Amino acid sequence: MGKGREEARLGGEQHQHSLAEARDVKAWRMRPEVFQAVARGAVVTALLGVSILVGSRSLAHFDAALVAYTFSILFATFGLTYRYSMWLSRPPTALYWRRGWQAFFKKGWRLRNALFWVRRIGEDVLANRFIIKRDRLRGLTHLLIMWGCILAVAITFPLVFGWLHFRPVPGDLSLYEAMVFGFPAFRFPHDSAVAFFLFHGLVWASFLVLGGVALAVRRRMRDEGAAAVQRFAEDFMPLLLLFAVSLTGLMLTASYTWMKGYGFTFIAILHAITVIATFLWLPFGKFFHIFQRPAQLGVGFYKDVGRSEALARCRRCGHEFTSQMHAEDLIEVERALGYRYEIPGSPAEHYQWICPPCRRASFALAQSLLWRGTRGGERLAEPAAIAMPVHVNSCLGEGPLGSEDQENFHP
């Protein structure tokens, strides 16, 4: 008997040890979406590395002094790709992403969507129309920062990667020649307006960014609504990094233009630290929305197709309130997230088939019925059909998006 108990005890210990090992293996095993994100990040980063190698003609035109910048950009590329992939793996984003492409390539809509894509890129992305409609000064802030950063990236990245460099024209030292990927592109006199604006492009970019940062800080300090929800890491850190990069860049220009190179080495190191810190922080902070925002274009195509197809009717009041595709997709996403809002035994079947005004009315009626029951009052049955509630002050058209607000405003 004693031997049997000892064997049972040892067997139990081995079983517990096996379970612990299984839990460790399960915890260590990478989730599929994480593995895909890591793989995509590695592939995109490798492709960028290869393009640097090829574009600089096997590093023949690569400036070794800029290697730290290059590695920080490669790190940012991996981080951004990883985070973007993880963002797309979330059920709501994945569904919008898939539906957006389906809507864009929908038969009979392709030419219209292509024209709308160009228009929306120009108005919403490049001109920030949706922000200017909310507030003109806020729109100007975004435009200054955005175009300053675009100009800086367009100049800096090709120079850092060795894709672009300038050289004197042999036999005529009054001319410069721009070399793109090792091929001659165009020539210009060194004392021309083209040379002045081209060689000082980063200066103009810095002025744009500093103006935008100043306006952003002004809003953060004076707008009570913005101040109530702002956080240092999400709202002030990006502005500080942009300010530091722009200011140290201007200090470099001032050093070699007017100060005969005084303090240039120290300022160059300080500038490098601010730029590298910005790229290292890029995948983790608020700047990630720069890469998310273009995906919003797919939502516009999704809404366009939804308006032209069957509309969902509220199963309480009978009014149309959204596209049927949208209601069905919401039900699918909620189930994927583990939320189930089915209403057993009700003609509505699911909470998403009830329009927002009726949801609020139903909530108020339920509270009223409970209150009557608590006070001993008579419970009154809800009528089988009831009109959709209408707010006294509808506020239609008061928002910044016009018809978009009218479609989505549910008092």
VEXMIGU-309113 format. One record per residue: x, y, z of N, C-alpha, C, CB in turn; residue in three letters. Coordinates in steps of 0.001 Angstrom, whole numbers, plus 500000, padded with zeros to 6 digits. Atoms other than C-alpha are relative to their C-alpha. Glycine has a CB too. Layout:
XYZXYZXYZXYZALA...
end
This chain:
500834498784500000500000500000500000500861501256500000499061500011501221MET499114498830499945502827502394500881500672500245498667501056499824501085GLY499355499854501306504534501682497568499023500571498974500548498645499514LYS501000499511500932501306502331495657499739501494500193498706499215500162GLY500220498574499751500768505664497384501176500835499491499783500254501501ARG498815499273500466504337506694496571500001500133498484501278499295500465GLU500073499941501461503859505793492902498925500988499545499716498604499422GLU501063499053500340500601507748492833500467501436500205498746499727500843ALA499508498654499732502299510747494410500962500435498909500682500067501372ARG499054499671501060505137510605491877499286500241498669501030498882499847LEU500761499816501229502647510206489048499289501347499969498991498881499840GLY500663498695499915500722513261490251500972501140499792499313500157501340GLY498989498961500181503896515315490434500418500108498536501224499712500878GLU499637499972501416504838514281486910498899500638499157500289498585499498GLN501121499400500746501368515223485694499991501517500163498650499409500477HIS499957498555499772501601518649487328501165500641499255500108500300501498GLN498842499481500719505070519106485847499710500089498511501228499120500249HIS500346499974501427503744518215482370499047501146499685499371498666499576SER500927498890500213500884520693482745500725501341500030498895499980501057LEU499240498753499916503325523395483798500817500224498736500919499988501226ALA499238499871501241505531522659480782499099500393498838500724498694499680GLU500938499676501074502491522792478496499589501468500067498758499097500078ALA500351498583499853501496526173479934501148500894499564499617500312501451ARG498846499197500405505040527474479445500143500038498488501277499454500629ASP499881500063501456505104526284475827498911500851499350499910498535499506VAL501105499229500549501675527827475186500253501490500160498688499609500675LYS499707498584499778502769531127476736501119500487499086500377500242501460ALA498862499605500831506000531119474727499624500064498534501157499035500191TRP500350500094501409504346530200471464499417501324499521499003498848499760ARG500411498708500530503848533290469331498623499890499354501032500522498986MET501311499969500622500296534164468375500140500227498500499125501091500632ARG499876499873501471499618533986464618500115501449499533498801499354499320PRO499953498612500451498952537723464268501324500667500360498845500785500603GLU498704499447499610502161538540466175501087499497499050500341499622501465VAL499018500578500928504177536170463984499909500689498639499776498474499844PHE500168499334501288502689537735460838500523501428500043498532499995499588GLN499527498616499881503422541248462110501521500057500019499436500656501268ALA498539500042499952507036540350462919500568499676498616500481498958501038VAL499519500391501333507468538674459526499862501153499010499227498770499487ALA500195498870500911506002541640457658500976501127500300498567500515500091ARG499032498972499630508149544062459620501394499672499514500017500187501493GLY498666500417500439511263542042458845500132500104498480500291498559500459ALA499947499964501461510399541799455139500091501445499494498761499302499400VAL499987498605500445509656545524454723501330500666500339498839500780500639VAL498707499429499606512797546473456650501114499484499102500311499671501470THR498985500574500889514882544090454545499914500617498597499834498466499918ALA500162499381501320513415545535451333500560501417499986498521500018499593LEU499437498658499922514307549037452475501525499941500031499467500736501240LEU498543500152499962517841547861453301500573499680498631500390498911500984GLY499537500340501347518203546315449854499915501209499074499177498835499425VAL500140498815500848516878549488448200501087501036500308498608500624500186SER498895499100499648519470551515450131501296499519499350500170500088501541ILE498786500570500575522211549165448967500037500200498490500102498511500337LEU500048499878501457521072549249445339500004501469499574498754499291499445VAL500124498602500388520123552936445205501261500816500205498896500623500756GLY498743499288499756523476554048446608501163499399499222500323499993501482SER498977500664500823525341551880444079501002499269500884500732501027499101ARG499178500803499077526628549361446646500736500884501003501013499151499213SER499520499074498956527106552172449214501101500937499491500524499205501200LEU498974499096500541529399554098446854499651501456500290500160499791498480ALA500433498626499728527323557245447464499383500140501382499004500453498948HIS500547499971498643526387556420451052500994500695500931499685498558500507PHE499158499258499069527719558821453681500058499238501323499462501451500213ASP499855500798498781529084556737456562499683500802501257501410499444500093ALA500312499173498834528585559686458923498513499976500328500452501433499765ALA501445500016499794524841559201458499499471498604500330499300500530498768LEU500426501380499771524765555511459429499041499897501182501213499106500237VAL500912500038498847523074556218462779498593500405499587500505500924501126ALA501312499619500523520254558003460975499348498827499264500127501215499058TYR500521501110500792519881555035458641499455498896500882501079499448499089THR500460501083499139519617552470461422498760500416500796501120499569500954PHE501201499557499290517084554599463299498778499952499080500195501426500552SER501105500082500954514952554780460137499609498540499759500385500681498668ILE500305501428500159515240551007459665499226499481501207501298499184499811LEU500730500397498798514115550519463279498563500522499945500716500523501267PHE501342499421500092511191552888462744499164499268498957500080501494499658ALA500721500736501043510266551012459559499472498684500533500904499749498794THR500453501265499419510126547694461405498875500243501001501172499266500684PHE501004499735498980508175549191464318498670500431499408500496501054500946GLY501233499536500626505655550956462094499287498868499272500295501138499033LEU500615501122500708505082547872459944499394499009500981501028499296499108THR500512500925498981504687545675463021498703500542500606501058499770501110TYR501186499439499357502221548035464669498834500107499031500314501368500583ARG501065499901500996500274548603461454499370498631499751500545500585498683TYR500517501352500202499966544855460943499135499565501179501153499010499799SER500798500349498821498760544369464517498693500784500019500796500268501291MET501214499180500057496291547215464040499000499412499007500345501451499610TRP500887500592501001494904545560460908499451498646500436500734499849498686LEU500481501305499551494505542247462761498829500111500974501130499233500651SER501141499821499103491907543740465140498709499830499201500045501400500693ARG501227500273500773488390542613464123499349501232499374499000499333500884PRO500638498845500658486907546124463563500830500544498842499759501111501014PRO499138499459501054489920547355461575500088499038498825501404500291500547THR499890500993501072490229544106459632498759500013499116500213498596500586ALA501227499989500785486585544267458600499904501255499145498786499896500914LEU500031498755500771486768547923457545501018499957498854500283501209500921TYR498956500109501020490000547223455648499508499136498831501299499403500610TRP500482500904501049488438544296453773498829500611499241499586498654500603ARG501164499398500647485159546067453092500395501227499168498956500391501054ARG499553498832500749486991549209451975500535499628498630501059500740500777GLY499474500444501292488878547349449262498898499407499131501116498973500202TRP501114500552500769485736545450448240499151501113499400499134499094500884GLN500791498881500497483870548742447929500737500742498887499663500961501141ALA499220499266500998486700550356445960499990499282498650501444500185500486PHE499944500769501253486863547539443390498641499426499610501012498869500127PHE501339500495500318483109546951443291499663500304498545498945500627500941LYS500323499856501416481896546427439748499011501140499808499427498685499430LYS500844498852500265480356549582438319500383501236500791498594499655500285GLY499590498881499156482059551777440912501477500349499824499722499679501454TRP498543499861500011485736551495439929500461501354499471500611498901499168ARG499596498710500551486058554581437703499603501138500943499372500213498610LEU500470498973499066483978556684440092500878500022501249498522499752500388ARG499162500064498800486019555468443050501405500518499738500070498573500518ASN498662499507500335489293556196441262500023501529499982500454499444498634ALA500083498538500025488192559797440627499809500555501406498850500458499091LEU500226499564498628486931560122444203501258499825500843498836499224500620PHE498757500220499252490215558692445488500951501172499798500676498681499563TRP499138498849500286492175561456443751499481501239500724500079500262498476VAL500596498831499349489755564050445068500190499952501512498510500092499665ARG499886500114498548489834562739448626501441500101500465499403498692500471ARG498584499828499655493618562491448642500352501478500025500908499248498997ILE499695498577500064493792566119447590499338500795501104499587500550498675GLY500752499190499049491081567461449888500251499580501451498519499912499689GLU499945500451498604491279565292453016501425499793500500499223498712500154ASP498643500317499543494940564232453124500934501193499787500545498758499260VAL499035498942500295496924566974451384499537501382500447500285500027498527LEU500514498679499618494652569928452156499375500025501385498984500462498995ALA500566500068498639493310568710455532498635500685500098500964500642501000ASN501302499330500035489808569878454590499158499665501227499244499614498735ARG500848500417498889488168567855457366500396500691501302500067498491500173PHE499570499284498802490270569676459995499677501482499880501505499800500239ILE500291498585500209489856573131458479498525500289500235500403500429498587ILE501425499805499763486072572653458620499692500117501490499204498854499392LYS500217499904498556486326572190462371500487501335500547500706498855500719ARG499434498736499529488581575174462963501120500402499045500529499877501478ASP499022499576500997490610577209460490501410500078500575499605501347499427ARG498674499894499398493467577917462875500587498626500277499937500810501290LEU499533501374499779493681574255463799500403499346498683498908499164500692ARG499631500514501315493691573386460102501325500546499528498933500328498994GLY498716499403500363496531575826459493501141499354500780499977501512500253LEU498986500668499169498453574207462370500405498670499389499475499782501430THR499708501299500595498160570777460802500689500129498653498729499201499847HIS499389499817501313499039572068457349501478500370500125499250501079499213LEU498613499588499830502234573748458553500870498827500452500093501148501009LEU499207501136499507503433570701460492500106498919498938499379499418501283ILE500001501083500984502414568228457797500917500312498826498583499743499497MET499199499685501175503989570036454851501459500252500364499426501214499287TRP498615499886499552507091570902456865500661498644500114500067500717501331GLY499447501352499854507584567235457695500140499307498652499117499160500926CYS499910500614501334506824566106454134501202500538499245498712500256499194ILE498856499400500681509369568551452741501318499495500582499934501525500096LEU498770500480499361511990567476455290500286498549499643499904500150501516ALA499814501421500337511435563765454608500406499846498537498706499196500282VAL499687500104501428511508564280450830501439500376499696499068500880499198ALA498602499596500208514927565931451136500954499081500755500211501457500446ILE499065500701499115516490564027454030500176498533499640499533500109501424THR499897501440500221515669560414453235500853499640498785498625499413499838PHE499127500327501138517156560338449710501469500327500253499532500742498769PRO498611499663499687520295562089451005500619498993500948500085501391500602LEU499487500957499022520673559734453979500232498646499366499039499867501174VAL499889501325500606520108556618451865500996499951498850498654499550499512PHE499080499992501136522549557720449168499300499960498667500932498849500094GLY500737499995501250519786557923446574500188501313499241498526499756500265TRP499850498684500600520490561598445931501285500644500511498775500893500312LEU498847499194499604523706563596445935500308500995498891501238499104500301HIS499651498941500949525134566642444204501513500012499788499505501389500509PHE498577499941500304528462567064442482500256501135499012500502498645499429ARG499657498970501004530233569830440533500111499365498619501336500717500372PRO499911500502501375530043569430436779501446500095499538499057500796499042VAL498611499950500476533482568454435429500148500957498820500477498597499596PRO499751499033501060534849571262433288499258501304500158499647499408498705GLY500742498757499754532394573860434588499596500030501469498737500112499066ASP500239500010498562532612574436438323498898500962500438501269500336500720LEU501121499118499655529818577031438171498674499240500034499911501156499001SER501222500797500054527298574223437717500067498845500991499766499468498581LEU500169501208499194526035571526440059499123499031499229499379500324501397TYR500790501036500645524597568245438902499386499100501074500869499172499009GLU500705500876499059521945566282440838500056498574499474498519500460500206ALA499905501413500364522555562521440807498937499237500787501437499429500284MET501083500764499387519497560333441491500227498528499686498596500478499489VAL499694501431500141520229556628442096501216499775499103498788499248499431PHE498770500134500765523606557208440474499908500506498572500412498585499982GLY500182499504501368522158558705437273499869501519500035498747499351499328PHE500143498530500044522471562395436293498561500389499716500930500612498928PRO501399499584500142519110564133436670499891501379499363499303500001501361ALA500064498645500561519525567884436087501169500810500533498645500695500348PHE498920499100499610522059570701436333499441501386500307501071500082498890ARG500433498646499660521776574173437818501212500792500482498875499978501090PHE498896499167499515524122577116438539500010500055501525499898501422499419PRO499885500026498538525449577182442095499500501283500650501438499762500401HIS500469498727499442524373580830442532498591500352499527500960501120499623ASP501340499756500516520880580437441060498963499901501111499671499013498880SER501111500109499047517511580685442809499678498531500281498747500729499459ALA500248501430499804517095576938442266500941499439501059500169499230498673VAL499029500473499017520286576261444205499679500537501390501415500412499592ALA500299499385498701519269578679446964498850499276500696499654501490499823PHE501156500649499386515875577076447547500245498504500226498760500200499126PHE499746501429499867517142573523447012500923499708501174500602499449498715LEU499040500253498934520115573718449374499508500486501365501313500663499668PHE500572499529498737518022575520451996498606499428500229499944501528500021HIS501327500608499849515019573234451714499673499629501433499897498777499138GLY500239500379498613515432571967455266499769501221500885501172499189500531LEU500254498765499247515511575560456504498531500391499870500915501154499499VAL501415499660500186512101576247454949499110499001500722499643500041498504TRP500780501014499286510808572974456352499988500273501499500562498600499726ALA499923499709498566512018573946459830499114501173500378501439500290500407SER500861498851499708510246577302459656498527499599499992500245501124498981PHE501385500463500053507000575603458641499638499224501260499773499127498760LEU500270500829498812507246573073461477499951500849501263501070498905500148VAL499987499149498802508144575703464079498728500847500083501244500913499999LEU501256499255499989505141577804463037498830499134500425499729500589498635GLY501068500915499617502860574787463319500075499606501463500045498767499142GLY499827500363498596504327573789466684499552501146500907501470499632500286VAL500405498840499196503813577325468024498483500097500087500576501297499408ALA501457499940499987500151577290467003499398498838500800499460499987498567LEU500496501152499243499678573795468464500148500211501501500738498731499580ALA499791499726498581501177574816471806499013501065500479501457500454500258VAL500981498961499637498979577921471810498638499381500266499889501061498884ARG501301500649499796495902575737471405500008499163501267499637499124498793ARG499916500845498805497071573347474108499966500822501286501271499163499961ARG499949499153498802497580576223476521498723500815500209501185500937499913MET501133499093499881494417578220475766498639499324499818500142501096498999ARG501269500692500232491766575729474645499693499102501198500049499165498679ASP500313500771498789490105574388477791499574498577499670498902500692500798GLU500405501349500389488590571448475944501192499114499702499092500054498793GLY498790500775500305491992570338474624500822499761501256500853500720498944ALA499197500135498783493694570976477973499425498956500945500100501339500714ALA500633500937499070491173568790479801500363498550499712498501500161499952ALA499740501397500372492116565631477888501430499756499548499059499580498907VAL498651500175500515495727566237476898500877499219500966500625501345499710GLN499001500744499235498564564005478050501381500362499470499752498458499912ARG498666499574500399502251564757478009500549499121498881500943499976501200PHE499399500907500976503337561654476094499317500071498648499955498584500513ALA500750500030501246500593561916473481499877501373499332498632499444500254GLU500284498690500557500247565667473038501193500950500006498881500617500750ASP498873499066499927503363567526474178501313499380499507500172500485501430PHE498757500635500438506111564982473448500221500134498494499994498534500386MET499768499795501439505552565078469647500406501427499663498756499639499221PRO499676498605500271505651568872469707501418500331500451498998500923500693LEU498642499758499517508835568911471781501040499407499058500174499419501400LEU499054500637500918510555566473469418500097500786498690499578498544499719LEU499981499213501236509528568455466332500720501330500214498567500249499498LEU499344498726499689510650571682467991501513499812500102499444500590501317PHE498570500233499811514030570195468979500697499714498674500223498840500968ALA499403500328501299514716568755465518500111501253499132499164498918499276VAL499998498804500851513759571988463736500979501046500508498600500600499923SER499141498958499441515602574307466113501472499646499842499673500225501474LEU498595500387500143518864572322466121500426500013498536500236498610500603THR499678499901501426518679572122462320500281501432499575498866499437499167GLY499748498590500297518405575900462102501297500484500640498832500858500479LEU498742499637499350521294576200464560501191499561499162500082499378501396MET498930500440500903523455574182462165500188500991498857499691498599499440LEU499920499024501088522595576580459342500627501298500472498616500271499423THR499443498759499464523365579576461532501489499857500282499263500409501275ALA498594500216499658526683578025462610500903500123498778500181498628500640SER499084499967501149528148577474459135499756501190499079499872498720499205TYR500273498846500863526517580538457520500540501294500591498505500134499758THR499660498715499400527157583341460006501047499929501117498765500624500536TRP499111500113498844529357581931462795501306499285499671499296499271501119MET498760500626500457532188580413460703500231498619500615501172500897500321LYS499896501357499492531407576932462012500167499886501497501120499331499353GLY499824500035498538531534577853465699498956499063500626499879501441500610TYR500876500943499326530079575022467791499313499016499075498978500739500758GLY500704500832500976529160573079464648499978498532500431500657500132498620PHE499925501417499629530331569684465946499004499673501110501426499635500447THR500932500241498896528366569964469182498555500069499529500230501012501122PHE501375499847500483525239571204467396499619498821499100499838501340499234ILE500278501140500879525539568415464801499673498753500814501198499726499077ALA500274501159499135525687565777467567498642500150500678501111499838501066ILE501290499753499358522745567394469367498850499798499022499956501415500576LEU501028500184501031520751567492466129499806498524499688500374500763498721HIS500097501439500276521556563845465449499244499283501112501400499387499836ALA500694500630498868520353562878468941498504500244499908500542500534501341ILE501432499689500078517025564673468468499328499269498836499794501512499853THR500586500679501157516449563195465002499877498502500258500845500254498740VAL500024501441499734517355559650466047498955499673501056501388499506500454ILE501022500226498966515196559922469185498599500077499405500145501029501138ALA501314499873500635512275561050467026499650498749499202499966501230499086THR500270501212500782512615558066464687499800498784500899501145499736499019PHE500171501132499089513005555624467575498645500052500697501123499978501040LEU501281499841499314509881557041469203498817499916499052499966501316500732TRP501054499891501008507906557224465950498960498873500053500622500028498640LEU501029501050500033506223553769466060499142499935501256500649498670499789PRO500675500200498723505086554161469674499111501163500417501012499756501060PHE500706498811499551503584557648469876498889500424499065500959501122500165GLY501145499458500720500954559869468358500249500097498505499647501357500542LYS499715499879501429502753560147465012499549498776499209501481500223499788PHE500459501182500718501519556655464204498708500284499233499791498838500973PHE501252499705500698498184558217463206500250500553498606499168500986500803HIS499659499544501354500001559702460187499845498849499009501449500563499954ILE500058501171500876500145556188458758498626499333500048501083498993500391PHE501352500538499922496663555244459956499012500800499153499538499975501443GLN500996499113500600494901558232458446499628499634498554500511501411500035ARG500402500342501374495083557165454746499001498853499922501214499645499193PRO500963501105500021493141554006455627498573500495500156500319499001501100ALA501329499420499848490218556295456472499314500208498663500086501314500739GLN500594499838501323489720556746452725499102498817499657501091500158498940LEU500821501182500259488399553189452575498646500085500667500712498759500466GLY501279499835499306485693554100455085499050500842499148500210500657501392VAL500836499181500874484465556776452671499376499186498880500811501133499415GLY500544500856501059484083554229449853498969499029500571501134499220499295PHE500932500911499314482375551853452306498656500701500216500592499522501367TYR501237499245499771479827554557453187499280500287498691500301501314500729LYS500622499706501297479250555450449531499217498793499492501070500411498968ASP500677501212500466478412551855448632498810499684500901500981498803499965VAL501088500281499068476294551456451768498780500859499749500467500197501410GLY501133499114500271474146554483450861499217499560498759500491501435499822ARG500655500372501266473395553036447420499307498646500081501018499978498871SER500588501327499876472352549601448680498862500022501014501067498969500409GLU501145500112499093469616548330450961500309500637501351499608498528500190ALA499853499347498713469074550313454145499336499167501092499402501414499961LEU500569500706498854468402548836457555498865500832500589501087499712501074ALA501125499329499367465051549659459109499927499601501469498679499660499276ARG500130500263498571464573549978462813498816499060500231499819501328500797CYS501052500976499755462547547024464067499109500404501182500614498630500255ARG500890499466498967460908549209466688499094501079499423500813500563501175ARG500800498905500557459817552303464767499870499934498480500607501324500391CYS500117500178501442460376551217461150500759500995499163498602500056499623GLY499266498989500758462588554170460165501365499451499541500191501278500855HIS498662500344500488465743553767458057501034500784500799500138500299498473GLU499017499285499176468867554604460029501436499719499619499807499650501432PHE498640500285500466471950553006458425499902498991498870500914499462501162THR500025501023501048472949550630455637499894498619500638501267500093499103SER500144501361499488472039546995456077501362499330500121499078499173499088GLN498649500559499940475646546064455318500699500433501282500822500433498774MET499355499493498792476821548269458188499468499297501236499793501508500126HIS500589500671498842474379546735460677500476498548500094498466500050499924ALA499544501392499997475347543190459642501482499905500377499764499358498621GLU498574500011499663479052544045459871500221500283501480500757501027499153ASP499881499730498568478593545477463366499703498745500817499053501136500411LEU500328501248499298476957542242464480501158499017499899498713499369499423ILE498857500911500197479854540257462993501194500405500861500413499973498520GLU498862499539499219482494542417464681499772499771501490500265501478499729VAL500299500203498577480763542268468067500161498543500388498581500471500325GLU499825501431499696480664538481467909501469499616500001499237499135498986ARG498562500293500032484335538370466945500697500492501266500647500641498765ALA499418499453498776485107540502470020499440499345501251499767501488500062LEU500553500699498838483054538237472272498764500639500589501027499903501050GLY501215499349499512480010540508472633498801499483499215500109501546499882TYR501201500511500646476580539089471911498802500779500539499834498460500244ARG501130499158499616473593541418471927498706499501499363500259501457499598TYR501255500542500497470924539056470628498898500223501034500146498496499671GLU501159499805499124467420539632472037499051498829499768499284501383499723ILE500848501190500219465791536188472345498517500328500205500420498856500954PRO501441499820499869462033536142471803499499501363499586499601499752501390GLY500414498658500428461964539663470340500027500083498485500915501090500617SER499957499820501474461088540648466754501266500716499535498775500791499531PRO498785499283500378464203542858466807501165499055499748500375500996501077ALA498969501039500125466424539730467113501353500432500551500157499606498553GLU498685499525499554469533541855467784499927501494500272501099499689498942HIS500006498596499583470271545185469432500376500938498860500954500203501165TYR499560499136501098471907546502466243498890500300499003501159499363499280GLN501102499721500907468571546354464420499048501047500573499240498720499693TRP500785498919499407467232549136466661500757501298499794499724499745501517ILE499324498737500294467988552732465687500415500702501297499084500919499161CYS499512499334498788469898554965468137498940500770500775501093500931499640PRO501030499335499189466884557160469075499139499026500783499117500842499120PRO500822500981499299464842554068469935500784499293501105499452498974499013CYS499199500593498917467728552637471948499930500872501237501470499813499563ARG500061499103498851467731555719474122498602500024500600500423501411499598ARG501371500026499489463963555676474359499730498707500762498994500156498850ALA500198501284499327463982551986475285500669499995501370500547498853499141SER499301499925498715466506552650478001499184500822501002501409500617499818PHE500797499155499110464368555454479425498715499295500420499669501331499318ALA501228500718499669461203553330479233500269498871500997499357499438498730LEU499660501078499067462938550409480967500232500552501399501247499242499518ALA499777499374498702464106552703483741498675500433500620500945501205499861GLN501304499567499495460577554096484041499195498829500530499217500714498906SER500745501178499556459037550629484279500555499456501305500032498915498929LEU499389500456498753461521549593486950499637500930501145501523499910499855LEU500326499019498960460830552802488854498545499846500457500248501436499484TRP501400500209499629457081552203488718499835498749500845499126499903498752ARG500084501219499205457583548695489997500521500203501404500762498887499332GLY499454499735498673459706549960492875499022500809500841501334500737499891THR500922499133499279457096552602493819498614499384500149499892501326499298ARG501302500647499864454241550134493567499020500399498931499419500304501327GLY500887499582501067452829551642490416499672498863499069500607501130499228GLY500421501022500953451162549705487646500981499942498840498570500280499488GLU499113500180501138453478548254485017499187500069498712500764498656500100ARG500712499827501256452330549402481590500772499334498869499779501494499699LEU499358500662501141453040547318478519500326501021498925499095498886499424ALA499594499084501066454932549066475738499177499721498759501511499865499693GLU500785500219501223452848549596472560500790499194498980499571501342499387PRO499341500826501011453568547231469686500730500850498978498988499109499300ALA499360499096500954454389550120467349500052501394500615499238500018498633ALA499830498686499397455739553459468444500819500862499059500679499899501394ILE499276499100500889456973556492466569501420500213500484499280501335499887ALA498623499733499633460687557221466476500062501300500796500903500074498746MET499910498770499201461515559764469203500729501093499228500719499728501338PRO499384498843500635462404563247467961500346501007501071499069500625498932VAL499561499035499001464448565655470047499423501374499706501526500065500050HIS500558498663500179463078569150470608500944500871499181499719500654501359VAL498984499236500718466338570710469380500857499022499215500873500857500978ASN499330501042500791467561568546466523501456500306499732499289499809498693SER498607499581500209470791570554465972500548499586498645500875499428501083CYS499506500460501292470997569337462379500754501124499293498838499494499122LEU499218499046500753473666571064460347500912500866500831499107500853499234GLY499155499159499163475429572589463335501425499471500111499397500125501375GLU498673500577499881478399570232463176500891500388498835499908498500500097GLY499048499586501035481508570636461014499895499226498701501379499870500520PRO499991500863501177480685567888458518498741500113499160500185498580500419LEU501180499761500822477305569123457208499122498777499874500409500463498637GLY500884501138500255475368566269455579500437498763500763499952499694498516SER499507501143499231477599563742457336499432500034501416501545499995500040GLU500587499873498668476396565087460683498502499701499965500247501409500561ASP501444500228500076472794565031459519499683498507499899499403500750498798GLN500244501430500142473068561377458585500256499245501288500858499434498902GLU499565500768498829474704560316461816499553500610501323501497499875499997ASN500461499385498754473096562664464348498728499310500454499762501525499822PHE501168500690499450470704560683466528499752500550501408500212498432500024HIS500230499393498690469309562794469405499430498993500998499057501192499868PRO
end
